Amino acid sequence: VEGYAALRRRTSLRIAAAFGLPLLIAALAWPWPRRFGLVLAAILLGGAAYSAGGDRVLHIDRSFFGINRVLLTEDGRFRVLFHGRTIHGVQSTQPALRREPLSYFHRRGPAGEIFARFAAGRRDLRIGVLGLGAGTLACYAEPGQHWTFFEIDPAVEHIARNARLFTFLADSPAPIEVVLGDARLSLARVPDRAFDLLALDVFSSDAIPVHLLTHEALALYLMKVKPGGVIAFHLSNRHLDLRPVLAATAGALRVPALVRADLDVDEADWTEARYPSTWAIVAATRGALAPLADSRWEAPAEQPGLA
């Protein structure tokens, strides 16, 4: 799931004018060096025209884990965090909407439903999140709760805590702790039954950390949630359908799982940076999943050979 393509729909004609036509002419002019040189000059001019418009780069850095970029959209309405080609957070620039979760985490989607059913109005919860991004899920934090994010890349924490880029963490009414390091190893050091809700937002990038979906990994997550606690998985991915993988893992451990694929978004959703997403939720007992017992959540289908 990319989503960002919709945010940039208005720039598509400029991209075609700046690059498409000159590249086509260059291909046709290849046998004539002088003409080819003129076409190359046109391509450079077109590239300059394109880079002068469009989104504005607010921040860029490279770490061991890749390139992070923060862009301000062309219309000035959103700041967007990219890790490589994948969006890891979108925030409105309007002060009244700074704590509104967007992209794959919006309130109408599966993420919003999970936090509304399992966390809203409860002041004593301890919530863990694997994967920080821009810190968008902190929009669901409430006073009296305690939130811990596990993040492997220090550069990502720097971005999330830089209030000139994103303010999700700074605006949170609950204390926010960020634990740096490999999420699975860091989580293993946490006392058992530490969390009421554990969310994993680590599967949307190009490099899928499959070690976080193994039987051993799920057994670890189940150890770290309290009796009646739940584990939420953000499974949106443009390369693989991870639902059968999770179904096989949960089936092998004989624990229940539910999935909601929220893929039908309209033009208004795209315009307001509300993206389609797929989430799953797992618990030790079926009773713990009762708050989601409606038609939008269903048991994921397994595929032979994945168990």
C-alpha positions in Angstrom: 0.0 0.0 0.0 1.6 3.3 -1.1 -1.1 5.9 -0.6 1.2 8.7 -1.4 0.5 8.5 -5.1 -3.0 9.9 -4.3 -1.5 12.9 -2.5 0.5 13.7 -5.6 -2.2 13.2 -8.2 -2.1 16.9 -9.1 1.6 16.7 -10.0 1.2 13.9 -12.6 0.7 16.1 -15.6 3.8 18.2 -14.7 5.9 15.0 -14.3 4.8 13.9 -17.8 5.5 17.3 -19.3 8.9 17.6 -17.6 10.2 14.1 -18.3 8.0 12.0 -20.5 8.0 13.9 -23.7 11.7 14.8 -23.6 12.6 11.2 -23.0 10.5 10.0 -25.9 12.1 12.6 -28.2 15.6 11.6 -26.9 14.9 8.0 -27.9 13.9 9.1 -31.4 16.9 11.5 -31.7 19.5 9.0 -30.7 21.0 8.6 -34.2 21.6 12.3 -34.6 24.1 13.6 -32.0 23.3 17.3 -32.3 19.6 16.7 -31.9 20.3 14.3 -29.1 22.3 16.9 -27.3 19.5 19.5 -27.6 17.0 16.9 -26.3 19.3 16.3 -23.3 19.3 20.0 -22.6 15.5 19.9 -22.7 15.4 17.1 -20.2 17.7 19.0 -17.8 15.4 22.1 -18.1 12.4 20.0 -17.5 13.9 18.4 -14.5 14.8 21.8 -13.1 11.2 23.0 -13.7 9.8 19.9 -11.9 12.2 20.2 -8.9 11.3 23.8 -8.4 7.7 22.9 -7.8 6.0 20.0 -6.0 6.7 18.9 -2.5 9.4 20.5 -0.3 12.0 18.5 1.4 12.1 19.4 5.1 14.6 16.8 6.3 16.7 14.0 4.9 19.2 11.7 6.5 20.8 8.4 5.8 21.4 5.8 8.6 22.5 2.2 8.6 18.9 1.2 8.1 18.2 3.4 5.0 17.2 6.9 3.9 14.6 8.9 5.8 12.9 11.9 4.2 10.3 14.3 5.6 8.4 16.2 2.9 5.9 19.0 3.0 3.2 18.3 0.4 2.8 20.7 -2.5 -0.5 22.1 -1.0 1.2 22.6 2.4 -1.4 20.5 4.2 0.7 17.5 5.3 4.1 16.5 6.4 5.0 13.0 5.3 7.8 10.7 6.6 9.3 8.3 4.0 11.7 5.5 4.8 12.9 4.6 1.3 9.7 4.5 -0.8 7.4 3.7 2.1 5.3 6.1 4.1 5.8 5.9 7.9 3.7 8.7 9.0 1.6 11.7 7.8 0.6 14.7 10.0 -1.7 17.6 9.2 -0.1 21.0 9.3 -3.3 22.5 10.7 -2.9 23.1 14.5 -6.4 21.8 15.3 -5.6 18.5 13.5 -2.1 17.8 14.8 -3.4 14.9 17.0 -5.5 13.3 14.2 -4.1 10.0 13.2 -3.8 9.7 9.4 -2.4 7.4 6.7 -2.9 3.7 7.7 -3.8 4.6 11.3 -6.9 6.8 10.8 -9.9 6.5 13.2 -12.3 5.0 10.6 -10.0 2.2 9.7 -8.9 -1.0 11.6 -6.3 0.8 13.7 -8.9 3.3 14.9 -11.4 0.5 15.7 -8.7 -1.5 17.7 -7.9 1.4 19.9 -11.5 2.5 20.3 -12.5 -1.0 21.4 -9.5 -1.9 23.6 -7.9 1.3 24.9 -10.3 4.3 24.8 -11.3 5.6 28.1 -9.0 3.3 30.1 -6.5 5.3 32.1 -4.5 2.4 33.5 -3.3 0.7 30.3 0.3 -0.1 29.3 0.6 -0.1 25.6 3.7 -1.3 23.6 4.3 -0.5 19.9 7.0 -2.2 17.8 8.0 0.4 15.2 7.9 4.2 15.8 7.7 5.9 12.4 6.5 9.5 13.0 4.8 8.4 16.2 1.3 8.5 14.7 -0.2 5.9 17.0 0.5 8.2 20.0 -2.6 10.0 18.8 -4.6 7.3 20.6 -2.7 7.8 23.9 -4.9 9.0 26.8 -4.0 10.5 30.3 -3.0 7.8 32.8 -1.8 5.4 30.2 1.9 4.5 29.6 3.2 4.0 26.1 6.5 2.3 25.0 7.7 2.4 21.4 10.4 0.0 20.3 12.5 1.3 17.4 15.7 0.0 15.8 16.8 3.2 14.0 18.0 6.2 16.2 17.4 8.5 13.2 13.7 7.7 13.3 13.5 8.7 16.9 15.3 11.9 16.2 12.7 12.7 13.5 9.7 11.8 15.7 11.0 14.0 18.5 11.8 16.9 16.4 8.7 19.2 16.9 9.6 21.1 13.7 8.8 17.9 11.8 6.3 15.9 13.8 4.5 16.6 17.1 2.7 13.3 17.8 5.1 12.4 20.7 5.3 15.9 22.0 1.5 16.4 22.0 0.8 13.1 23.8 -1.1 13.4 27.1 0.5 10.1 28.2 4.2 9.6 28.9 6.0 8.2 25.9 9.1 6.0 26.2 11.2 5.0 23.2 13.4 1.9 23.5 16.1 1.8 20.9 17.5 -1.5 19.5 16.2 -4.6 17.8 12.5 -4.8 18.8 12.3 -8.5 19.4 15.5 -8.5 21.6 14.3 -5.4 23.5 10.9 -6.9 24.0 12.4 -10.1 25.4 13.9 -8.1 28.2 10.6 -6.7 29.2 8.9 -8.5 32.2 6.2 -11.0 31.2 2.5 -9.7 31.2 3.7 -6.1 30.9 1.3 -4.8 28.3 -2.5 -4.7 27.9 -2.1 -4.1 24.1 0.9 -4.7 21.9 0.9 -3.3 18.4 3.4 -4.2 15.6 3.9 -1.7 12.8 6.9 -3.2 11.2 5.7 -5.0 8.1 4.9 -2.2 5.6 8.4 -1.6 4.2 10.2 -3.3 1.3 12.4 -5.4 3.6 9.8 -7.4 5.7 11.3 -8.6 9.0 9.9 -12.1 8.7 11.5 -13.1 12.0 8.8 -11.0 13.7 6.1 -13.4 12.3 7.5 -16.7 13.4 6.0 -19.1 15.9 8.7 -18.1 18.4 8.0 -14.5 17.9 4.2 -14.8 18.4 4.8 -16.9 21.5 7.0 -14.1 22.8 4.3 -11.5 22.2 1.7 -13.7 24.0 4.0 -13.9 27.0 4.4 -10.1 27.1 0.6 -9.2 27.2 -1.5 -9.6 30.3 -4.3 -12.1 30.6 -7.0 -10.8 28.3 -4.5 -8.6 26.4 -4.3 -8.4 22.7 -1.7 -8.2 20.0 -2.4 -6.0 16.9 -0.5 -6.5 13.6 -0.4 -3.9 10.8 -0.1 -6.1 7.8 -0.4 -3.6 4.9 2.3 -4.4 2.3 2.5 -3.8 -1.4 4.5 -6.9 -2.1 3.0 -9.8 0.0 -0.3 -10.8 1.5 0.8 -11.5 5.1 -2.6 -12.6 6.3 -2.1 -16.3 5.5 1.3 -16.2 7.2 -0.2 -14.8 10.4 -3.1 -17.4 10.1 -0.6 -20.2 9.9 1.5 -18.9 12.8 -1.6 -18.4 15.0 -3.0 -21.8 14.0 0.2 -23.5 14.9 0.0 -22.0 18.4 -3.8 -22.7 18.5 -4.7 -19.1 19.4 -7.5 -17.1 17.7 -6.9 -14.3 15.2 -9.1 -11.9 13.3 -8.3 -9.7 10.3 -9.9 -6.6 8.8 -8.8 -5.5 5.3 -10.0 -1.9 4.9 -9.3 -1.4 1.2 -12.3 0.5 -0.1 -11.5 4.2 0.4 -13.1 7.0 -1.6 -11.8 10.2 -3.1 -12.4 12.2 0.1 -10.3 9.7 2.1 -7.4 10.0 -0.3 -7.6 13.8 -0.2 -7.5 13.8 3.6 -4.6 11.3 3.7 -6.7 8.3 5.0 -5.2 5.3 3.4 -6.4 1.7 3.0 -4.8 -0.8 5.4 -5.0 -4.4 6.6 -4.7 -5.2 10.3 -4.9 -8.4 12.3 -5.4 -9.0 16.0 -4.4 -12.1 18.1 -5.1 -13.1 21.7 -4.6 -16.1 23.9 -8.3 -16.7 24.2 -11.3 -16.1 21.9 -13.1 -14.2 24.6 -10.4 -11.5 24.5 -11.4 -10.7 20.9 -15.1 -10.4 21.7 -15.1 -6.6 21.3 -14.4 -7.1 17.6 -17.0 -9.8 17.0 -18.8 -8.1 14.1 -18.9 -8.5 10.3 -15.9 -6.4 9.5 -13.5 -8.7 11.3 -13.0 -12.3 10.2 -10.8 -15.3 10.7 -7.8 -15.2 8.3 -7.7 -18.0 5.7 -4.6 -20.3 5.9 -2.7 -21.6 2.9 -1.4 -25.1 2.8 2.4 -25.3 3.4 2.7 -22.2 5.4 2.3 -23.7 8.9 
